[in-house]
Amino acid sequence: MVHRREINGQEIVFGNQGALWGNAMTWWDHDSGSIWSQPLGEAIAGPRKGQTIELLPSQLTTWEAWREAYPETLALDAAAGRAGISLLDTVIVVELSEDAAAYPVGELRERGVANDIVGGAPIAVVIDPTDDNRWAVFSRTLDDRVVELEIRFGQLIDRETQTVWDPVRGIGLDGPLAGEILDLLPGVPAFTKDVPTFWPTVRFWPPSRVLESLRAPVANAAAGIKFPGGQSTF
Amino acid sequence: MKALAASVVIVLLLFVGLLAVSTLGVPARPTETASLGTLADPDAVYDPVDVGDPLPVGFRQILPRDAILPVYDPKFVAASDSSWSDGSLVIGLELDGQSRAYPVGFLNRREMVIDSVAGIPVLVTW
């Protein structure tokens, strides 16, 4: 996860509290000593209790996939070591306006795109058709329209105008919407087993998954969205 | 005395010049260091655990603060100078046209990197 370590314009330095809460790490901040929960980005004890810091969009991907998308990238001057996990063990959690949805990487790889609504906002989680280790979360709202995205013939396109979009940066490449940009949104890579701990009201995508079928209508109703027949908008 | 002082100054200037030249002669490895803000001693800062502040249910203190030391002074190299294998998992971050990669295998051990990218103070955690 990547957070902006700033509160009201003040730069904050964080350290490692050395404690677990909900099986996830906690931090201390160097100026007030407050204790923070990593997955919540929120102070859970001390003078700053209840304050939050902003989650920033980041990727969990392979070095090859990242380097190809961002050739100018700098690399932390450190040995890579062993990650000990596979991307297939993870989900991408999108949380907006107190609504949270989890998108399993395995499901995304099969379907390419999740068109969904989170916290009332149309979003898409997109797997790069040229490298399924690369993903991004986009807002589907442009100035005057909401797009539905899909992968067709190895390209990311929107259904209405057939514009081809860059699946990593969200730039319209070719077609009527060329030059327009789909805004990147924060997505949090997380282990599937940790998700209900930190996002108790989370729903899993796609909503037709058996285990989630009871919860999904509630969450979707909260977002003011109805999926006919319990199907997603995919 | 004046002449001596002047020659000392000249020698000093030459020395500084030589230093500059020798520095320039070293192949520049692209490194960047983050701006950090104020670092504090873990033992000198208020700790809700020590003073008995209320803590949420399930909170477990396991190690002293910073026993797993965050990277407070991250350094970076160009992608072409990195020796990571293609399949290494990384956290990738792009802000205002600047991008960075932090390897998960390294973060397994150090857990936190305190960095600044494009002037934005960031906290990378695993």
Interface residues (C-beta under 8 A of the other chain):
Chain A: M1 V2 H3 R4 R5 E6 E11 I12 V13 F14 G15 N16 Q17 G18 A19 L20 W21 G22 M25 T26 W27 W28 H30 D31 S32 G33 S34 I35 Q38 I44 A45 G46 P47 I53 L56 P57 S58 Q59 L60 T61 T62 W63 E64 W66 R67 A69 Y70 P71 E72 T73 L74 A75 L76 D77 A78 A79 A80 G81 R82 A83 G84 I85 L87
Chain B: P30 T31 E32 S35 L36 G37 T38 L39 A40 P42 V45 Y46 D47 P48 V49 D53 P54 L55 P56 G58 F59 R60 Q61 I62 L63 P64 R65 D66 A67 I68 L69 P70 V71 Y72 P74 K75 F76 V77 A78 A79 D81 S82 S83 W84 S85 D86 G87 S88 L89 V90 I91 G92 L93 E94 L95 Q98 S99 R100 A101 Y102 P103 V104 G105 F106 N108 R109 E111 M112 V113 I114 I120 P121 V122 L123 V124 T125 W126
